[in-house]
Amino acid sequence: MIFENLKRKKICSDSGFDKIYPKTYQDHSARHFTPVKIAIKAAKLLVDSPLDKILDIGSGVGKFCSIGATVTDAHFYGIEKRKTLINLSNKIKRQYKIKNAHFINNDFTKIDFKKFNGIYFFNSFHEHFDESCVLDETSKVSLSAYKKYHQDLISKLNECEKGTKLVTFHTFKNKIPSTYQFIDMNETGLLKFYIKK
Ligand SMILES: C[S@@+](CC[C@H](N)C(=O)[O-])C[C@H]1O[C@@H](n2cnc3c(N)ncnc32)[C@H](O)[C@@H]1O
């Protein structure tokens, strides 16, 4: 029902939506997973056509991808290093028959970014930077890991084709390479939209 309502533009609260996840992830949602309204707005910025392929770097429980795939006809791909979160995302995809959401268990550095014409990034490496941002027992605070992942992110974003759209949430502009032109941001400034030059 939750996804059918979203398709019909009936927006639910995050606490209502998050009930599809086990309790432990409901508790993490406000900090780690994209709010419903933001996911809808980001998906609409990224998608122009049903042929679009959108990559979510660090897809977590799949919240952004499953919402994006419901409110648009494009294909959403979540890359996530934690197998348990991929299993959960696939379970929800099957349960709610979200055919255009796809989940890949790997490190984002192993993915060919050129295959995508839209990228979404919600500050995925913060767990390495901030002790209060631990997701599970595998989270490790390490400034060197944080810096390395950001360097890898810049290289991967630079590989993308001209015209690739990028939407970031909770991510400073100075983390995005200058090959991307800043286009706009939402009223809070937390959601930013860029296009590759
Ligand atoms: C803040 S959550 C964002 C979840 C999702 N994008 C959303 O908006 O709902 C960040 C996720 O990135 C994943 N992650 C962190 N580093 C990663 C990496 N190098 N490769 C793949 N996933 C990664 C974490 O496991 C975590 O689930």
The ligand as an SDF file (V2000), in Angstrom:
LIG
                    3D

 27 29  0  0  0  0  0  0  0  0999 V2000
   24.0710    7.5250    4.6970 C   0  0  0  0  0  0  0  0  0  0  0  0
   23.7150    5.8540    4.1210 S   0  0  0  0  0  0  0  0  0  0  0  0
   22.7530    6.3540    2.7220 C   0  0  0  0  0  0  0  0  0  0  0  0
   21.6940    5.3590    2.3040 C   0  0  0  0  0  0  0  0  0  0  0  0
   20.9210    5.6800    1.0340 C   0  0  0  0  0  0  0  0  0  0  0  0
   21.7440    6.2980    0.0030 N   0  0  0  0  0  0  0  0  0  0  0  0
   19.7640    6.5970    1.3180 C   0  0  0  0  0  0  0  0  0  0  0  0
   19.8870    7.7760    1.0050 O   0  0  0  0  0  0  0  0  0  0  0  0
   18.7230    6.1810    1.8490 O   0  0  0  0  0  0  0  0  0  0  0  0
   25.3020    5.4210    3.4640 C   0  0  0  0  0  0  0  0  0  0  0  0
   25.5080    3.9610    3.0310 C   0  0  0  0  0  0  0  0  0  0  0  0
   26.7190    3.9090    2.2570 O   0  0  0  0  0  0  0  0  0  0  0  0
   27.3080    2.6360    2.4340 C   0  0  0  0  0  0  0  0  0  0  0  0
   28.7140    2.7380    2.0380 N   0  0  0  0  0  0  0  0  0  0  0  0
   29.7050    3.4240    2.6800 C   0  0  0  0  0  0  0  0  0  0  0  0
   30.8680    3.3160    2.0130 N   0  0  0  0  0  0  0  0  0  0  0  0
   30.6080    2.5420    0.9060 C   0  0  0  0  0  0  0  0  0  0  0  0
   31.4230    2.0630   -0.1610 C   0  0  0  0  0  0  0  0  0  0  0  0
   32.7170    2.3480   -0.2070 N   0  0  0  0  0  0  0  0  0  0  0  0
   30.8370    1.3160   -1.1260 N   0  0  0  0  0  0  0  0  0  0  0  0
   29.5100    0.9910   -1.0630 C   0  0  0  0  0  0  0  0  0  0  0  0
   28.7060    1.3960   -0.0520 N   0  0  0  0  0  0  0  0  0  0  0  0
   29.2460    2.1650    0.9150 C   0  0  0  0  0  0  0  0  0  0  0  0
   27.1030    2.3590    3.9240 C   0  0  0  0  0  0  0  0  0  0  0  0
   27.1980    0.9760    4.1910 O   0  0  0  0  0  0  0  0  0  0  0  0
   25.6990    2.9510    4.1660 C   0  0  0  0  0  0  0  0  0  0  0  0
   24.7280    1.9430    4.0760 O   0  0  0  0  0  0  0  0  0  0  0  0
  1  2  1  0
  2  3  1  0
  2 10  1  0
  3  4  1  0
  4  5  1  0
  5  6  1  0
  5  7  1  0
  7  8  2  0
  7  9  1  0
 10 11  1  0
 11 12  1  0
 11 26  1  0
 12 13  1  0
 13 14  1  0
 13 24  1  0
 14 15  1  0
 14 23  1  0
 15 16  2  0
 16 17  1  0
 17 18  1  0
 17 23  2  0
 18 19  1  0
 18 20  2  0
 20 21  1  0
 21 22  2  0
 22 23  1  0
 24 25  1  0
 24 26  1  0
 26 27  1  0
M  CHG  2   2   1   9  -1
M  END
$$$$
